[in-house]
């Protein structure tokens, strides 16, 4: 099957679980924002200088496929959903970065190209979380998935600070 199918020309798309829904369905909006996050992270990864940050982003991108499959599945279960261990893994990375990079105030985002890309990813992640909260009013969105995305935005913030810290470029603003 080719990329061009024409089946979406009328404003409908297929969920991974097979159902046809409108392209502006809350579920499509949620997994579409996760897809956008994945693309933004792919761009960010290209600019990262730190090996640990690149490894973290690579791992996150793989996780996002599991998250998107859960959000794109109305009936049945995706093959492998995110679970509490995934969010705990992110929280551990955040804690490790916090111990290496003690923050002393409000950070001005984007002091380096790499950190700017990660800060954009963080804001897309926050939008994905908002879309998931909206979807959860109408449909099942696992607590593990919601917790994961919340931890992910924290990790993206700290990865950006790690990139800045490595370049001596952390900038603060007085509240």
ABEGO torsion letter per residue (X at the ends): XBABAGAAAAGBBBBAAGBBBBAABAAAAAAAAAAAAAAAAAAAAAABABAAAAAAAAAAAAAAAAAAAAAABABEBBABBBBAAAAAAAAAAAAAAAAABBBAEBBBBGABAAAAAAAAAAAAAAAAAAAAAAAAAABBBBAAAAAAAAAAAAAAAAAAAAAAAAAGABBBBBX
